[in-house]
Amino acid sequence: MNETISFKLNGKPATVTVDGSRKLLWVLRTDLELTGTKYGCGENYCGACTVLIDGEAVRTCQIPVSDVRNREVTTIEGLARNGKLHRIQQAFVDHDALQCGYCTPGMIITTAAFLKKKPKASREEVIQALDDNLCRCAAHKRIMEAMEELVK
């Protein structure tokens, strides 16, 4: 049964009328046409679908949209401001920390949540923070270089 769900999306009010059990990933990608959040495994495993919900990194492939009612959701599209990339996005660009780019939004969103909690982290803490985000095209070395620049 459809219900109306209101939340803040990338700093602006958003309202959708959908089945509340529909996964947030599909509401973002299909209904709201924000395709930066990627479908990876659909099993809450790879991290490609990660967004921020109230500042916490959350995988959207398993969370029903009803869970974001009256909350704040930030997607990869919401990190840049006034046409300027977020510093994490810029570090990924500067270090060519992507190859196919499929995992990149989830990596960047996970990094944003991590750095908010721990802006000066050790290499080991950075590795642990991104451990559950998978990259299949071997950009991990460049991702780590970007992360190391961010935590200096």
C-alpha positions in Angstrom: 0.0 0.0 0.0 1.3 3.4 -0.9 2.1 6.0 1.7 3.4 9.5 1.6 6.9 9.8 3.0 8.6 13.1 3.6 12.3 13.6 4.4 15.2 16.0 3.7 17.2 15.0 0.6 20.5 16.7 -0.1 19.4 19.6 2.0 16.0 20.1 0.4 12.5 18.8 1.4 11.5 15.7 -0.5 8.2 13.8 -0.6 7.4 10.5 -2.3 4.2 8.5 -2.4 5.3 4.9 -2.7 5.0 1.5 -1.0 6.8 2.2 2.3 8.6 -1.2 2.1 10.2 -0.3 -1.2 14.0 -0.1 -0.8 15.4 3.4 -0.5 17.9 2.5 -3.3 15.1 2.2 -5.9 13.3 5.3 -4.7 16.5 7.3 -5.1 17.5 5.8 -8.4 14.1 5.4 -10.1 11.6 7.7 -8.5 13.9 10.6 -7.7 16.4 10.0 -10.6 19.5 10.3 -8.4 21.6 7.6 -10.1 24.8 8.3 -8.3 23.8 5.8 -5.6 24.6 2.4 -7.3 23.1 -1.0 -7.2 25.9 -3.4 -6.5 25.1 -6.7 -4.8 21.6 -6.0 -3.4 22.7 -8.0 -0.3 24.1 -5.2 2.0 27.6 -6.4 1.3 29.5 -4.3 -1.3 28.8 -0.7 -0.2 28.0 0.7 -3.7 24.6 1.9 -2.5 25.8 3.8 0.6 24.2 7.2 1.5 24.3 9.3 4.6 21.2 9.1 6.8 21.4 11.7 9.5 25.2 11.8 8.9 25.7 8.0 9.2 26.8 5.8 6.3 23.9 3.4 5.5 23.4 0.9 2.7 20.2 1.6 0.8 19.7 -1.8 -0.8 18.1 -3.3 2.3 16.5 -0.3 4.0 12.8 0.5 3.3 12.1 4.1 2.4 9.7 4.4 5.3 12.8 4.3 7.6 13.9 7.7 6.3 10.6 9.5 7.2 11.5 12.9 8.8 15.2 12.2 8.5 18.0 13.7 6.4 19.4 11.7 3.5 22.5 12.8 1.6 23.5 11.1 -1.6 26.7 11.6 -3.6 24.9 14.3 -5.6 24.4 16.2 -2.4 28.0 16.5 -1.3 29.1 19.1 -3.9 28.0 22.7 -3.1 27.5 25.5 -5.6 29.1 23.6 -8.4 32.3 22.9 -6.3 33.2 19.3 -5.5 33.3 18.3 -1.8 36.9 18.0 -0.6 36.6 14.2 -0.5 35.3 14.1 -4.1 38.2 16.4 -5.1 40.8 14.2 -3.4 39.5 11.1 -5.3 39.8 13.1 -8.6 43.3 14.4 -7.7 44.5 10.9 -6.9 42.6 9.2 -9.8 41.1 7.1 -7.0 38.6 5.5 -9.4 38.7 3.3 -12.4 35.3 2.3 -13.5 33.8 4.6 -10.9 31.1 2.1 -9.8 32.2 1.9 -6.2 33.3 5.5 -6.0 30.0 7.0 -4.6 29.8 4.5 -1.8 33.5 4.9 -1.0 33.2 8.7 -0.9 30.0 8.6 1.2 31.6 6.1 3.6 34.7 8.4 3.8 32.5 11.4 4.6 30.9 9.6 7.6 34.2 8.3 8.8 36.1 11.6 8.6 33.3 13.4 10.4 33.9 11.1 13.4 37.7 10.8 13.0 39.3 13.6 11.0 42.9 12.6 11.9 43.0 8.9 11.5 45.8 6.4 11.1 46.4 4.4 8.0 45.0 1.3 9.8 41.9 3.1 10.8 41.3 4.3 7.2 41.8 0.7 6.0 39.3 -0.6 8.5 36.8 2.2 7.7 36.7 1.2 4.1 37.1 -2.5 4.5 33.5 -3.3 3.8 33.4 -1.2 0.6 34.4 -3.4 -2.3 36.2 -2.3 -5.4 36.6 -4.8 -8.2 38.9 -2.9 -10.5 41.9 -2.5 -8.2 41.8 1.2 -7.4 42.3 0.6 -3.7 45.9 1.9 -3.7 44.8 5.2 -5.2 41.8 5.3 -2.9 44.2 4.9 0.1 46.4 7.7 -1.3 43.3 10.0 -1.5 42.3 9.1 2.1 45.8 9.7 3.4 45.7 13.2 2.0 42.4 13.8 3.7 43.6 12.8 7.2 46.9 14.6 7.2 
